[in-house]
Amino acid sequence: MLLYTILGLLIHLVFFASIFDIYFTSPLVHGMTPQFTPLPPPAKRLVLFVADGLRADKLYELDENGNTRAPFIRNIIMHEGSWGISHTRVPTESRPGHVALIAGFYEDVSAVAKGWKENPVEFDSLINETRHTWCWGSPDILAMFAKGASGNHVFAYNYEAYSEDFGAQDATKLDTWVFDNVKEFFHAARNNQSLFSKLNEDKIVFFLHLLGIDTNGHAHRPSSREYLNNIKIVDEGLKEIVSTLKDFYGNDGKTAFIFTADHGMTDWGSHGAGHPLETCTPFVTWGAGIKYPQKVLAQKFDDTYLQEWKLENWKRQDVNQADVAPLMAALIGVPFPLNSVGTLPVDILNSTDLFKAESMFTNAVQILEQFKVKMAQKKEATLPFLFTPFNSLSDSKQINILRKARSYIKQKKYDEAVSLCKELINLALKGLSYYHTYDRFFLAFNVVLGFVGWTSYASLLIIKSHCNLTRGVSKEVKKPSHLLSCSFIAVGVLLALFLLIQACPWTYYIYCLLPLPVWYAVLREFPVIQGLVTLLLTFPPSHFVGYLLLFILGVEVLSTSLSWIFFCLLLAVFPLMPVVGRKPNIFLVVGAGLLVLLLSLFVVTSVLKRKDSLVSEELVLHLLQMLSTVLSICVVYGTHNSLLKKQGLPLINQVVSWIILASSFVMPLLSPLILFDRLFSILVSSMSTYLLLSTGYEALFPLVLSCLMFVWIHMEQETLPQSVVFCKQKVSSIQFTYNTDITQFRDLYLDDIRRAFFLVFFLMTAFFGTGNIASINSFDLASVYCFLTVFSPYMMGALMMWKILIPFALVMCAFEAVQLTTQLSSKSLFLMVINISDIMALHFFFLIKDYGSWLDIGTSISHYVIVMSMTIFLVFLNGLAQMLTTKKLKLCGRPKSHLT
């Protein structure tokens, strides 16, 4: 059993890691030459305001009285600058949004391995190219760009992380802190000659990160008074900062301003996916180098925003979020960020046509440089006769386009030059994608080969262990041929030489060579394969097809039990419920707690009817667990009301929550080892914690799941034939014991395949029953408000992970009972679950996405990861279930005893 476990863990770890080499490698390249416009820039300095989590509609729309929430910004739109919508890409999160704005490229998907919090590959940004940059705002965002900047020209000022409190009375203080500190900074600069000199140089940037709107959106939703009032405060703050800068620089007309957001927010206060409310952010720019407002009679857009916002007569200039980086670079005359894929929005510039054409040409050359470096890297690492270039952008075509664009500029055909540069940019971006995914098919083929090989080998092991199929095979045939081993060794050597010549990464060797020993092990079992084929040929075709369909569909009627049907239908409701967009419903959480108390009362009543020496001890335990459930209900209700009143998280509620969480690990170990008693104790303790982590209907999920588990245990035991087990017992008399007699394990039966399938099915149900942890949109921060409200990603993540694990633990504890009552072989179960999970994994492997929303990317990864991790997961969960079901703590020094 240990050998199979280690082998399965090793192979599945390799298969799991393979997706990060196939789908999630960094597209960033290095070695490009910096490119900048060879003409004097229109601005000496630039101010970037980023209102975190600000939706375009909430800024631009008029309130119920027909008044604007942002009079200063509205005045800019109508009299001073250009405006539009910045279309962000998914995942719509703070880090990816700021990277797109300041570095000019959309989120590096390899950052998924670090939870999107940090980029594993260094990248260039506008801030790195400036002479000096001053930043104010959140420590999470400022540190990201200050860390990667070369030299000592980036100065960051941030508040403490504990200020980001979702339960605070007023989150607008995060923004007023920034505005106050900026004003104090410029006031102090007048008396600091060194700082004054730096501030009067060119190529400088001021970056103001405003987190209050996002915090209020998460805590109160975007339609709340708090969110809308925060917009007014930001608007007033912008007016003050602009006035301060104009006063400091003597209104010299050399300052450019950009106001935008990193992402929007859904109506229910989340972001990460691709809904227009999340991807449409405001974009307002004015000052040096920016066109003044243009009045128009009509505009054509696919949406109706212009009419809703009463801005149909002011020209709207939409941009993609990554386009902001080259715009800022052109305005202050610094090199375009080396990794930028943005296209300069030349229509916004208030400059000469020559400057626009030269800037666009620089933009095209900068992106083409990335394409050329990527192509050179791939060409160098591929044998000449195997290399397939990107034909749409050959070397000759690159030269022709660049020569033609330069000729247009000399002939003053600036519009033609700009159009040609845009065409070159589009081709270069397609070529970048082509070379980035160049090895994908080759690697995927080898991984699939390994999948199929391992699944075949595991199936042969099960058949070999429980069926004598080699009885009629001669001993000569049973011996493996030396030619077979020599052939596999030769193929392995040739593959290794092929990879060595191409200087492939070491991981390629693993993916390509791992299938060889697996398939060698399969072919060594040729006598079993031969016997299996012979056996299958003896079956009537109709029977064979019938059994095959039965296995694929996983359908077998257990019983006509009404309780089984009822709880199956009830459980089926949960995956149909909305994962995102649901509103907190504290009454459903309270209702779930009351149902647990009701069930506990029935159990206490049955305990009181029993007459044995352990009644008093068991009764005390049940009363303590009921008290824990009551406290959970009170804490959930009290915390909810306290946060509604903006009084924060009460300390007593926080302390009680952590005590309940800690006690939930101990309480079940004090209960008797009788099967039903122990499982019910595990359920009640788990529910106490789960209630604290719930915000709505999901509080009922573990309760319904456990009821179905109890029915499953009873039905499996009742429908078990007498001939299968040595001694059939009633469920009420069975006890959990750790040292199970291995001789009691029986041979494998067809029903055991169903049990393995049910285990996988219930584990999938436990994971997807109320959402998906990989989807940021289904991660509701309100779930952890009973434990903490100050933003702490690791602690919040750990609490959410435990919430996800509770249903898993309940399923595994139930399966421990099924395995005990049916005397099921652990080894065979392990191999059957591996086969089922690998078949599912192979399917999900081809559905993995490295593009789209966080919801799409995260869901595709989680589908693959959860089935690939089944082997690892089962080992951990099996250990946890065994501890919860078989361990017994002594209470008051009393030795443990068992019912006879």
GIKA-V175846 format. One record per helix or strand of 3 or more residues. SS is the DSSP state (A for helix, B for strand). FROM is the first residue (numbers start at 1). TO is the last residue. Records with the same first field share a line. If there is no record, write none. Layout:
SS->FROM-TO / FROM-TO
This chain:
A->2-22 / 56-60 / 71-79 / 94-103 / 109-114 / 126-129 / 139-148 / 161-163 / 173-189 / 193-199 / 212-220 / 225-248 / 276-279 / 305-309 / 323-332 / 346-348 / 353-380 / 384-386 / 391-393 / 395-410 / 414-436 / 440-466 / 475-478 / 482-501 / 506-524 / 526-538 / 541-553 / 562-572 / 574-576 / 586-609 / 615-644 / 651-663 / 667-670 / 675-692 / 697-718 / 731-733 / 742-744 / 750-768 / 776-778 / 781-784 / 793-822 / 826-845 / 854-868 / 870-886
B->45-51 / 81-87 / 132-137 / 154-158 / 204-210 / 255-260 / 280-287
